[in-house]
Amino acid sequence: MILRYFYILIFLLVSVYGEFQSKEIDRYHQQISHWLINSSNAIDDYFIDYNSTKTSNTFAELKTSFAVENTQDIDYGIRLKLRLDLPKIEKEFRLIFEDADSDDQLYDGTVLNNDYHLEDREYYLRVDYLKFIKKKLHLRGGPGIRFRKSTLHPYINIKSKYYQYDTKESKMIISDRFRVYIDGDYENILSTYRFLQLDESIYFTFTNTLRYRSWNEVQKIATHLTFTKSIAEEKESSVGLSFINDLNNLSIYSRYYQFHVSYRDRLYKDWMYYEIRPSILRRGENGFDPTFRLMLNVGMKFHVMDVIED
C-alpha cells in the first residue's frame, strides 16, 4: 500500500505543478500521516484509557534510491523506517519497524538490493522501553524480532551512548549497540562520533565504527570524514571520504574507499526531498581501479519530525 502511494506521488510530482497535482500529492501524504497517528493512538489508548495531553512523535520515512556505476545496469533500492511513539504508556516507550538496510548502521548505499517488493525484504521490529540516564551515560534497551515472511528471530537489543563532551561547537560521543539472538548469535557495533562546528554554516564530522558479528569470520570497520555546509532549511551540500575495511584475525584489509559529494534540497514542501550523490569508488574486487557512481535519493517524511534519533 505505501509503495503504491509512493509511486503515485512521484508520478504526480514530475508532472506540471498544477493545482490538481498539488492537491493530490497533499491528499495522499495526509492519508498516510493520519493512518500513522491513528495507529499510534489506538495502541496507546488500548493500554491506557484515560485522557492525556501528551503528544506523539510518531514518524515514518520512505526513501527510494537509484544508482548507476560506470557501464553497469541501474541499481535500485528502497528503505522504510517507522516509529510509533506511545507516550501514554510510557514517556520513552516506542515501537520501531524498519527494513534491514535501515537497521544496519554501516549501510552506505554503495550496494543496492534491486528488490522492488517490500514484502520480500528482511525487517526488524523492536521495542525501545528501558531507558537509563546517569550524567553522561545514556542506556536504552528492549526486545525485538528479525523476520522475513514467516521466519522469526527474536533478540534483545541494548544501546548505550557516552557523551564525553557535548556542546554546540564540539561533540564527542562513544556509542555501542549490543544485540543477542535467541539462537545464541550476537552482534556488537562500537562507534565514535566527533563533531566540530567550523563556522555558522559549516561543520565537520568524523565517525569510526567497528562491527562484530559472531556468525561472520570477517568483521567490518568503517571510517567517514565529512564536511557539510548548511545552505538553508532542508538544504545542504557536503564532501567527504569513506574507508571500508575488513578485519580478519587482527589483520585489516581494504575493501573499498570512496570520495563523495552530495547535495540535498526540498522537492515538495517540507516533507519530500531529493539528494544527488556523485562519487568515485575504488573497490578491492576491481583491483582498486576507479569507478564513477551517481546515486539519486528521493525521500518522503510523514508527520512533523525531520530526524529519527535512536
C-alpha positions as CSV (number, residue, x, y, z in Angstrom):
1,M,0.0,0.0,0.0
2,I,2.7,2.5,1.0
3,L,4.8,1.6,-2.1
4,R,1.8,2.3,-4.3
5,Y,1.3,5.7,-2.7
6,F,5.0,6.4,-3.3
7,Y,4.8,5.8,-7.0
8,I,1.7,7.9,-7.3
9,L,3.4,10.7,-5.5
10,I,6.4,10.5,-7.8
11,F,4.3,10.4,-10.9
12,L,2.3,13.5,-9.8
13,L,5.4,15.4,-8.7
14,V,7.2,15.1,-12.0
15,S,4.1,16.4,-13.8
16,V,3.4,20.1,-14.1
17,Y,2.8,21.7,-10.8
18,G,-0.8,22.5,-11.2
19,E,-3.4,23.0,-8.6
20,F,-4.9,19.5,-9.1
21,Q,-1.5,17.8,-8.8
22,S,-0.6,19.6,-5.6
23,K,-3.9,18.7,-4.0
24,E,-3.5,15.0,-4.9
25,I,0.0,14.9,-3.5
26,D,-1.1,16.5,-0.3
27,R,-4.1,14.2,0.0
28,Y,-2.0,11.0,-0.2
29,H,0.5,12.4,2.2
30,Q,-2.2,13.3,4.7
31,Q,-3.8,9.9,4.4
32,I,-0.6,8.0,5.3
33,S,0.2,10.5,8.1
34,H,-3.3,10.2,9.6
35,W,-3.1,6.4,9.4
36,L,0.2,6.5,11.3
37,I,-1.1,8.9,14.0
38,N,-4.3,6.9,14.4
39,S,-2.5,3.6,14.7
40,S,-0.2,5.0,17.4
41,N,-3.1,6.5,19.3
42,A,-5.1,3.3,19.0
43,I,-2.3,1.2,20.6
44,D,-1.7,3.8,23.3
45,D,-5.4,4.0,24.1
46,Y,-5.7,0.2,24.2
47,F,-3.4,0.0,27.3
48,I,-4.2,3.4,28.8
49,D,-7.7,4.6,28.6
50,Y,-7.6,8.0,30.4
51,N,-7.4,11.3,28.6
52,S,-3.9,12.7,28.2
53,T,-2.4,15.9,26.7
54,K,0.8,14.1,25.8
55,T,1.6,14.4,22.1
56,S,3.0,11.6,20.0
57,N,6.2,12.0,17.9
58,T,5.2,9.1,15.6
59,F,7.3,9.3,12.4
60,A,7.9,7.4,9.2
61,E,10.3,7.8,6.3
62,L,10.3,6.1,2.9
63,K,13.4,6.5,0.7
64,T,14.0,5.3,-2.8
65,S,17.4,5.2,-4.4
66,F,18.7,4.8,-8.0
67,A,22.3,4.4,-8.8
68,V,24.5,3.8,-11.8
69,E,28.2,2.9,-11.8
70,N,30.2,3.1,-15.0
71,T,28.6,0.7,-17.5
72,Q,26.6,-1.3,-15.0
73,D,22.9,-1.5,-15.0
74,I,20.9,0.9,-12.9
75,D,20.7,-0.2,-9.2
76,Y,17.5,0.3,-7.2
77,G,16.8,0.2,-3.5
78,I,14.0,1.2,-1.1
79,R,14.3,1.9,2.6
80,L,11.5,2.1,5.1
81,K,11.5,3.2,8.7
82,L,8.5,3.6,11.1
83,R,8.5,4.8,14.7
84,L,5.3,4.7,16.8
85,D,5.6,6.7,20.0
86,L,3.3,5.6,22.8
87,P,3.6,8.5,25.4
88,K,0.5,7.4,27.4
89,I,2.0,4.0,28.2
90,E,5.4,5.5,29.0
91,K,7.2,8.7,28.0
92,E,10.1,7.0,26.3
93,F,8.2,3.9,25.1
94,R,8.3,3.5,21.3
95,L,7.8,0.8,18.7
96,I,10.2,0.8,15.7
97,F,9.8,-1.0,12.4
98,E,12.4,-0.8,9.7
99,D,14.0,-2.8,6.8
100,A,17.4,-4.5,7.2
101,D,19.3,-1.7,5.4
102,S,17.8,1.0,7.7
103,D,18.7,-1.1,10.7
104,D,22.3,-1.6,9.5
105,Q,24.4,1.3,11.0
106,L,27.1,0.7,8.4
107,Y,24.9,0.8,5.3
108,D,26.2,3.5,2.9
109,G,24.3,2.9,-0.3
110,T,27.3,1.6,-2.3
111,V,25.3,-1.6,-2.9
112,L,21.6,-1.6,-3.6
113,N,19.4,-4.7,-3.4
114,N,17.3,-4.2,-6.6
115,D,14.3,-5.5,-4.7
116,Y,11.1,-3.9,-5.9
117,H,8.8,-5.8,-3.4
118,L,8.7,-4.6,0.1
119,E,7.0,-7.9,1.2
120,D,10.2,-9.9,0.3
121,R,12.5,-7.8,2.4
122,E,14.0,-8.7,5.8
123,Y,12.7,-6.5,8.6
124,Y,13.3,-5.6,12.2
125,L,10.6,-4.9,14.8
126,R,11.8,-3.8,18.2
127,V,10.6,-2.1,21.3
128,D,12.6,0.7,23.0
129,Y,11.5,0.8,26.6
130,L,14.2,0.6,29.1
131,K,16.0,3.9,29.5
132,F,18.7,4.9,32.0
133,I,20.5,8.2,32.2
134,K,23.4,8.7,34.5
135,K,25.1,12.0,33.8
136,K,27.0,11.5,30.6
137,L,25.9,7.8,30.1
138,H,22.6,7.0,28.3
139,L,21.2,3.4,28.1
140,R,18.2,2.1,26.1
141,G,17.0,-1.4,25.5
142,G,14.2,-3.7,24.7
143,P,13.2,-6.9,22.9
144,G,12.9,-7.2,19.1
145,I,12.3,-9.6,16.2
146,R,14.1,-10.0,12.9
147,F,11.9,-11.6,10.3
148,R,11.4,-12.3,6.6
149,K,7.9,-13.5,5.9
150,S,7.3,-16.4,8.4
151,T,10.9,-16.8,9.6
152,L,11.3,-15.2,13.0
153,H,14.5,-14.5,15.1
154,P,13.8,-12.9,18.5
155,Y,16.5,-10.8,20.1
156,I,17.4,-8.5,22.9
157,N,18.8,-5.0,22.0
158,I,20.9,-2.8,24.3
159,K,22.2,0.6,23.2
160,S,24.5,2.9,25.1
161,K,25.9,6.4,24.5
162,Y,28.6,8.1,26.4
163,Y,28.8,11.9,25.9
164,Q,32.4,12.7,26.6
165,Y,31.6,16.3,25.9
166,D,28.5,17.8,24.1
167,T,28.4,21.5,23.2
168,K,27.0,23.4,20.3
169,E,30.5,23.8,18.8
170,S,32.0,20.4,19.6
171,K,30.8,16.9,20.4
172,M,32.5,13.6,21.2
173,I,30.2,10.6,21.6
174,I,31.0,7.0,22.1
175,S,28.1,4.6,21.3
176,D,27.6,0.9,21.4
177,R,24.8,-1.4,20.2
178,F,24.8,-5.0,21.5
179,R,22.2,-7.5,20.2
180,V,21.9,-11.2,21.1
181,Y,19.5,-13.5,19.3
182,I,17.6,-16.4,20.7
183,D,19.8,-18.9,18.9
184,G,22.9,-17.6,20.6
185,D,24.2,-15.4,17.7
186,Y,25.2,-11.9,18.7
187,E,26.3,-8.6,17.2
188,N,28.1,-5.6,18.6
189,I,28.6,-2.2,16.9
190,L,31.0,0.2,18.6
191,S,31.3,3.7,17.2
192,T,33.0,7.0,18.0
193,Y,31.5,10.3,16.7
194,R,33.3,13.6,16.5
195,F,31.6,16.8,15.6
196,L,33.1,20.3,15.1
197,Q,31.3,23.5,14.2
198,L,33.8,25.3,12.0
199,D,31.6,28.4,11.4
200,E,27.9,29.3,11.4
201,S,27.1,27.2,8.3
202,I,30.0,24.6,8.0
203,Y,30.6,21.6,10.3
204,F,32.9,18.6,10.2
205,T,32.1,15.1,11.3
206,F,34.4,12.1,11.9
207,T,32.9,8.7,12.5
208,N,34.7,5.4,13.2
209,T,32.7,2.2,13.5
210,L,33.6,-1.5,14.3
211,R,31.0,-4.1,13.7
212,Y,31.4,-7.7,15.1
213,R,29.0,-10.5,14.1
214,S,29.5,-13.9,15.7
215,W,28.3,-15.7,12.5
216,N,30.8,-13.9,10.3
217,E,34.5,-14.8,10.0
218,V,35.3,-11.4,8.6
219,Q,34.3,-8.3,10.5
220,K,33.9,-4.7,9.3
221,I,35.5,-1.3,10.0
222,A,34.1,1.9,8.6
223,T,35.6,5.4,8.7
224,H,33.8,8.5,7.4
225,L,35.1,12.1,7.3
226,T,32.7,14.7,6.0
227,F,32.5,18.5,5.7
228,T,28.9,19.8,5.4
229,K,27.6,23.2,4.5
230,S,24.1,24.2,5.6
231,I,22.7,26.5,2.9
232,A,19.1,26.9,4.1
233,E,16.4,24.9,5.9
234,E,16.4,21.3,4.5
235,K,19.1,22.3,2.1
236,E,22.8,21.4,2.4
237,S,25.9,20.2,0.5
238,S,28.7,18.0,1.7
239,V,32.0,16.5,0.6
240,G,33.8,13.6,2.2
241,L,35.9,10.4,2.3
242,S,34.9,6.9,3.4
243,F,37.2,4.0,4.1
244,I,35.7,0.5,4.4
245,N,37.9,-2.3,5.7
246,D,37.6,-6.0,6.6
247,L,39.0,-7.3,9.8
248,N,40.1,-10.9,9.9
249,N,42.3,-12.4,12.7
250,L,43.5,-8.9,13.7
251,S,44.6,-8.2,10.1
252,I,43.0,-5.3,8.3
253,Y,42.2,-5.5,4.5
254,S,40.9,-2.6,2.5
255,R,37.5,-3.4,0.8
256,Y,36.9,0.0,-0.8
257,Y,37.3,3.7,-0.3
258,Q,35.2,6.4,-1.7
259,F,35.3,10.2,-2.4
260,H,31.8,11.6,-2.4
261,V,29.9,14.8,-2.9
262,S,26.2,15.3,-2.1
263,Y,23.6,17.9,-2.5
264,R,20.2,17.7,-0.7
265,D,17.2,20.0,-1.1
266,R,13.4,20.1,-0.8
267,L,11.5,18.5,-3.6
268,Y,8.0,19.4,-2.4
269,K,7.0,21.4,0.7
270,D,8.9,20.3,3.8
271,W,8.2,16.6,3.7
272,M,9.6,15.4,0.3
273,Y,13.3,15.8,-0.6
274,Y,15.9,14.7,-3.1
275,E,19.6,14.0,-2.7
276,I,22.2,13.8,-5.6
277,R,25.4,11.9,-4.6
278,P,28.2,11.5,-7.2
279,S,31.2,9.6,-6.0
280,I,34.5,8.0,-7.1
281,L,34.9,4.4,-5.7
282,R,38.0,2.2,-5.6
283,R,36.9,-1.3,-4.8
284,G,39.3,-4.1,-3.9
285,E,37.3,-6.6,-6.0
286,N,38.2,-4.4,-9.1
287,G,41.9,-4.1,-8.2
288,F,41.1,-0.6,-6.8
289,D,40.6,0.8,-10.3
290,P,38.4,3.9,-10.0
291,T,34.8,3.8,-10.9
292,F,32.3,6.6,-11.1
293,R,28.9,6.2,-9.2
294,L,26.0,8.5,-9.3
295,M,23.1,8.0,-6.9
296,L,19.8,9.8,-6.6
297,N,17.7,9.5,-3.4
298,V,14.1,10.6,-3.2
299,G,12.6,10.5,0.3
300,M,9.3,11.3,2.0
301,K,8.7,12.0,5.6
302,F,5.4,11.6,7.4
303,H,4.3,13.7,10.4
304,V,6.2,16.5,12.0
305,M,9.6,15.2,12.9
306,D,12.5,15.5,10.5
307,V,15.0,13.1,12.1
308,I,14.7,9.9,14.0
309,E,17.1,9.8,16.9
310,D,18.0,6.3,18.1
